[in-house]
Amino acid sequence: MQNMEVERVFIGAGCNRVVNNVSWGASGLVSFGAQNAVAIFCPKTAQILTTLPGHKASVNCTLWLPNSKFAFKAKQLEQHFLLSGDAEGVIILWEYSLVDAKWRYVLQVPQAHKKGVTCITAIMVSQQEAVFASASSDGTVNVWEVVFPSTRGGDCKLSCSDSLFVGQKPMVALSLAELPGNSKQLVLAMGGLDNKIHLYCGERNGKFLRACELKAHTDWIRSLDLSLPVYVNGETSLLLVSSSQDKGIRIWKMTLQDSSASNKKQQTSLASYIKGPVLVAGSSSYQISMESLLIGHEDWVYSVEWQPPSTSSVEGIECFQPQSILSASMDKTMLIWQPEKTTGIWMNVVTVGELSHCALGFYGGHWSPNADSILAHGYGGSFHLWKNVGIEYDDWKPQKVPSGHFAAVSDIAWARCGEYMMSVSHDQTTRVFSPWLNNTSVENEESWHEIARPQVHGHDINCVTVIKGKGNHRFVGGADEKVARVFESPLSFLKTLSHVTSDNSSFSADIQADVQILGANMSALGLSQKPIYVQAASTPTDRSNTEGFDTLETVPEAVPVVLTEPPIEEQLAWHTLWPESHKLYGHGNELFSLCCDHDGKLVASSCKAQSAPVAEIWLWQVGSWKSVGRLQSHSLTVTQMEFSHDNQYLLAVSRDRHFSVFQINHKGTDEINYQLVAKQEAHKRIIWSCSWNPFGHEFATGSRDKTVKIWAVETETSVKLLLTLPPFKSSVTALSWLGIDSHSNRGLLAVGMENGLIELWNLNSRGGDGHLSVQNASPAVKFDPFLCHVSTVQRLSWRKPQKSEDSETVQLASCGADHCVRIFSVTIT
């Protein structure tokens, strides 16, 4: 058994499309939910660092302790903590050690909510102590006190201060603060579906009592944020900002009443006319007034957040609250609001995001700890980051962010020379990920990024295959429709690719010379993508007139460009599409799987089927795209197909628990001869996956019955079972066989399971007959769960090996139902 090292190279994932899902920590890292995983990304490198497994349902909210708001209290902290809440009401606490960047599952909060968690808020009372509150659709709000361990890996003490039942209309926004002038008392603001803001007061470990309510918004409250104490003109006050689906933002002021001067006549100011209720907390009382109404958004305002505190130069006060608010809305914009210096009227001073057609609105906006960057997450699972690069005046510029699918990823395929990886998903997009040489860093490291989005469709995409062989880059995609679609790379992508890869050998200039298509435009219905020709690109066309009527959502004109650095969401969503060159009609149901032979001459396709006539496999000739064969064998959906590496056989596995092996012979240019060599019931449950040995005619099948079996094509009429691997803990859903040494027929089989875990198995052959034998299958390595998917692995695929001196490093790509695309590097020594 060799030593194997597995390292994480890349994770691509989109953000769950819910409010309160993202948190920017004092550690500088951003957390977000990606299906059932908590994902962590580093804004500096635009890379997702890890995903945390533990939730059994979709993650709704994440919150760093301390987050950027309390970064000023986190100077000496070596451990930071993270809370995450999911759609089943479970809240988990995680520990992150700054020293070695390691994560640890600490605990699951007892007495889980009965329904999904909608919001979590917290304050750091001291370096070792925090109070947090969670709201849920079950109509409760729980308040907890947590004491962190002084040493790493110690126990956290968690106690429930109170559980408040708020009624049939649940709360979806919370904020906590210490009351100024009375630090033992906390104020908890909550808002939700009854359009009111409810204020509760209580001590850290005591009960919370209802204090008062603020009525002004005319629709659901979506976000609340309490500031740090503000000291102006001898007054001590706390500011609360609220946002709502009524498109408005309101700022409320809670001023500490001076008990001795309560009988003094108040100055008559504009503010005193809009007096609100008085909040009584213990021995102190606070006059509430509405300070300001901010109108600027044209749609629901999903989040508002005070700028994180800055360290103060005034003695006795460790920091001060800047008068600046960030708001994010469904109208695709984020605004920064600040009071004007002379009049004090709150104005919108910065607007970002208004030019993007792609965001379809923002679910939330967040400040970085030092307030020089702002991050939004949008409807398409995407992040949008702006950094203030101006020196004398503000200049907010978009920055690179990680990206990925926001629904289950159904299939992946490597480019024919492995220079990029393509993935398709139920989010109706096809994406291309590639390593980008980072010339700015010292070691010339490569980092992976999404570099194109060839297809943005109107149906969920189930399968993809890249055409091997010579000529331009092409792929075939199959979605929840009866036609397969063929796409061809445009010139803009070919030129981008020569920037990306250091060696230009695979892109000869003659291929580029032949390609007359620069890019593609999206159609109004989002199904067929129309080419933009090189000649036509210089003369812009007016598309609004040609369509005969103005559609409400006009589709913007694509501007294909050659990318010289990894693109941001705005470019990906519109300007990197590939033109569709052919449609393959024939199947009677939605397409389910596709594969291409190793010479790039044939494509096989199958569709969802409940009867033998529908379950037939169609063969298409690459180039002419004519149907050249229909292979009958199965009675239910064919779940995966693969050509043997010498293209002699086509293997298919199906829901009907059988596999079939067909012999394929090319006769002349247009004719294909095919015959069924063997069909066998191989497993007791559905067979999900299959893979050929690259060096021979052995193949593996993996099934829902938790077994993997290795078979060999013996003669032209029979297939023999060689061995069955020991049963796995979960259904086997993905397999990929890597050939390591052709002389000894040595291989490595990657096995992916329904629980998200991945294992590698050594397969060695015995003696001279070259076939594998029973005693020579041994487990090589089980991937650490922190490296793996958190739900079903849909597909595994090895990249073509790149040989190094004494050890061999190979890359394995995987995709899963957890919205993630992952790339691992496996070093075999």
Helices and strands as residue ranges (DSSP letters): E 4-12, E 23-24, E 30-34, E 37-42, E 47-52, E 59-65, G 68-73, E 79-86, E 91-97, E 102-108, E 117-126, E 129-136, E 140-147, E 157-165, E 171-178, E 185-192, E 196-203, E 208-215, E 221-226, E 230-232, E 235-244, E 248-256, H 270-273, E 275-281, E 284-295, E 301-306, E 310-311, E 319-320, E 325-329, E 334-339, E 346-352, E 362-367, E 373-378, E 383-388, E 396-399, E 409-414, E 421-425, E 429-437, E 446-456, E 461-466, E 474-479, E 484-488, H 491-500, H 509-514, E 517-521, E 530-533, G 536-538, H 543-546, H 569-575, E 580-584, E 591-596, E 602-607, E 617-621, E 627-631, E 638-643, E 649-654, E 658-667, E 671-681, E 687-692, E 698-703, E 708-713, E 719-724, E 732-741, E 746-753, E 758-765, E 772-782, E 793-798, E 802-803, E 808-816, E 821-828
